Amino acid sequence: QVQLVEPGGGLAQAGGPLRLPCAASGSIFSGNAMGWYRQAPGKQRKWVATITSGGRTYYRNSVKDRFTISRENAKNTVYLEMNNLKPEDTAVYHCAREFGPGRPAGSWGQGTQVTVSS
């Protein structure tokens, strides 16, 4: 059973940073891409960033140059480093195993709330 846990999140000021970790159980990391998604209130879940098993990264345009996705395979953990946060980044953030950028493989964490105040 694959499990994903995102213990981070919280309240941040606009322009400030926040780092989200996502810890996975099982062999989820080995050979798999990992991604972050977010869902703002009343909106559909959207893809944010992907890191492949080889470390290649992909970002949606609105977070490029502000967010950084990384992975620590020894700890089965993927991170989303968010800088220069904007109020429109407010959402519930989820990590997921992926087939590729924007293509979740069906295993989701419970999500973590990120709220950015202006």
TITOR-246649 format. One record per residue (C-alpha): z, x, y; residue number from 0. Coordinates in steps of 0.5 Angstrom, whole numbers, plus 2048, in hexadecimal, padded with zeros to 3 digits. Layout:
<koltors>
koltor z = Z x = X y = Y guza = NUM $
...
</koltors>
This chain:
<koltors>
koltor z = 800 x = 800 y = 800 guza = 0 $
koltor z = 7FE x = 803 y = 807 guza = 1 $
koltor z = 803 x = 802 y = 80C guza = 2 $
koltor z = 802 x = 804 y = 814 guza = 3 $
koltor z = 808 x = 804 y = 818 guza = 4 $
koltor z = 807 x = 805 y = 820 guza = 5 $
koltor z = 80E x = 807 y = 823 guza = 6 $
koltor z = 80C x = 808 y = 82A guza = 7 $
koltor z = 80A x = 804 y = 830 guza = 8 $
koltor z = 80E x = 801 y = 835 guza = 9 $
koltor z = 80E x = 801 y = 83D guza = 10 $
koltor z = 80A x = 806 y = 841 guza = 11 $
koltor z = 808 x = 807 y = 849 guza = 12 $
koltor z = 801 x = 806 y = 84B guza = 13 $
koltor z = 7FF x = 80E y = 84B guza = 14 $
koltor z = 804 x = 810 y = 846 guza = 15 $
koltor z = 803 x = 812 y = 83F guza = 16 $
koltor z = 805 x = 80F y = 838 guza = 17 $
koltor z = 804 x = 812 y = 831 guza = 18 $
koltor z = 804 x = 80D y = 82B guza = 19 $
koltor z = 805 x = 810 y = 824 guza = 20 $
koltor z = 802 x = 80C y = 81E guza = 21 $
koltor z = 805 x = 80E y = 817 guza = 22 $
koltor z = 802 x = 80D y = 811 guza = 23 $
koltor z = 804 x = 80C y = 809 guza = 24 $
koltor z = 800 x = 80E y = 803 guza = 25 $
koltor z = 7FA x = 812 y = 803 guza = 26 $
koltor z = 7F7 x = 80E y = 809 guza = 27 $
koltor z = 7F5 x = 814 y = 80D guza = 28 $
koltor z = 7F2 x = 818 y = 808 guza = 29 $
koltor z = 7EA x = 818 y = 809 guza = 30 $
koltor z = 7EB x = 812 y = 80E guza = 31 $
koltor z = 7EA x = 811 y = 815 guza = 32 $
koltor z = 7EF x = 80E y = 819 guza = 33 $
koltor z = 7EF x = 809 y = 81F guza = 34 $
koltor z = 7F3 x = 806 y = 825 guza = 35 $
koltor z = 7F1 x = 7FF y = 827 guza = 36 $
koltor z = 7F5 x = 7FB y = 82C guza = 37 $
koltor z = 7F5 x = 7F3 y = 82E guza = 38 $
koltor z = 7F7 x = 7F1 y = 835 guza = 39 $
koltor z = 7FA x = 7EA y = 836 guza = 40 $
koltor z = 7F5 x = 7E4 y = 834 guza = 41 $
koltor z = 7EF x = 7E9 y = 833 guza = 42 $
koltor z = 7EC x = 7EC y = 82C guza = 43 $
koltor z = 7EE x = 7F2 y = 829 guza = 44 $
koltor z = 7EA x = 7F8 y = 82C guza = 45 $
koltor z = 7E9 x = 7FF y = 829 guza = 46 $
koltor z = 7EC x = 805 y = 82D guza = 47 $
koltor z = 7EB x = 80B y = 829 guza = 48 $
koltor z = 7E9 x = 80F y = 823 guza = 49 $
koltor z = 7EB x = 815 y = 81F guza = 50 $
koltor z = 7E7 x = 817 y = 819 guza = 51 $
koltor z = 7EA x = 81B y = 813 guza = 52 $
koltor z = 7E6 x = 821 y = 816 guza = 53 $
koltor z = 7E9 x = 820 y = 81D guza = 54 $
koltor z = 7E3 x = 81D y = 821 guza = 55 $
koltor z = 7E5 x = 818 y = 826 guza = 56 $
koltor z = 7E2 x = 812 y = 829 guza = 57 $
koltor z = 7E5 x = 80E y = 82F guza = 58 $
koltor z = 7E3 x = 808 y = 833 guza = 59 $
koltor z = 7E0 x = 809 y = 83A guza = 60 $
koltor z = 7E6 x = 806 y = 83D guza = 61 $
koltor z = 7EB x = 80B y = 83A guza = 62 $
koltor z = 7E7 x = 811 y = 83A guza = 63 $
koltor z = 7EA x = 817 y = 83E guza = 64 $
koltor z = 7F1 x = 813 y = 83E guza = 65 $
koltor z = 7F2 x = 812 y = 836 guza = 66 $
koltor z = 7F3 x = 818 y = 831 guza = 67 $
koltor z = 7F3 x = 816 y = 829 guza = 68 $
koltor z = 7F5 x = 81B y = 825 guza = 69 $
koltor z = 7F8 x = 81C y = 81D guza = 70 $
koltor z = 7FD x = 820 y = 81A guza = 71 $
koltor z = 7FB x = 81F y = 812 guza = 72 $
koltor z = 801 x = 823 y = 810 guza = 73 $
koltor z = 805 x = 81D y = 813 guza = 74 $
koltor z = 800 x = 817 y = 811 guza = 75 $
koltor z = 801 x = 816 y = 819 guza = 76 $
koltor z = 7FC x = 814 y = 81E guza = 77 $
koltor z = 7FD x = 814 y = 825 guza = 78 $
koltor z = 7FA x = 811 y = 82C guza = 79 $
koltor z = 7FC x = 815 y = 832 guza = 80 $
koltor z = 7FB x = 811 y = 838 guza = 81 $
koltor z = 7FB x = 813 y = 83F guza = 82 $
koltor z = 7F9 x = 810 y = 846 guza = 83 $
koltor z = 7FB x = 80A y = 843 guza = 84 $
koltor z = 7F9 x = 803 y = 847 guza = 85 $
koltor z = 7FB x = 7FC y = 846 guza = 86 $
koltor z = 7F5 x = 7FA y = 843 guza = 87 $
koltor z = 7F7 x = 7FF y = 83D guza = 88 $
koltor z = 7FD x = 7FA y = 83C guza = 89 $
koltor z = 7FC x = 7F7 y = 834 guza = 90 $
koltor z = 7FF x = 7F7 y = 82D guza = 91 $
koltor z = 7FC x = 7FE y = 82A guza = 92 $
koltor z = 7FB x = 7FE y = 823 guza = 93 $
koltor z = 7F9 x = 804 y = 81F guza = 94 $
koltor z = 7F4 x = 803 y = 819 guza = 95 $
koltor z = 7F0 x = 807 y = 813 guza = 96 $
koltor z = 7E9 x = 806 y = 815 guza = 97 $
koltor z = 7E2 x = 807 y = 811 guza = 98 $
koltor z = 7E0 x = 80A y = 818 guza = 99 $
koltor z = 7E1 x = 809 y = 81F guza = 100 $
koltor z = 7E2 x = 801 y = 821 guza = 101 $
koltor z = 7E2 x = 800 y = 819 guza = 102 $
koltor z = 7E9 x = 7FE y = 817 guza = 103 $
koltor z = 7EA x = 7FF y = 80F guza = 104 $
koltor z = 7EF x = 7F9 y = 80F guza = 105 $
koltor z = 7F5 x = 7FC y = 80F guza = 106 $
koltor z = 7F9 x = 7FB y = 816 guza = 107 $
koltor z = 800 x = 7FD y = 819 guza = 108 $
koltor z = 804 x = 7F8 y = 81C guza = 109 $
koltor z = 802 x = 7FA y = 823 guza = 110 $
koltor z = 806 x = 7FD y = 829 guza = 111 $
koltor z = 807 x = 7FA y = 830 guza = 112 $
koltor z = 805 x = 7FE y = 835 guza = 113 $
koltor z = 806 x = 7FB y = 83C guza = 114 $
koltor z = 804 x = 7FF y = 843 guza = 115 $
koltor z = 807 x = 7FD y = 849 guza = 116 $
koltor z = 803 x = 7FE y = 850 guza = 117 $
</koltors>
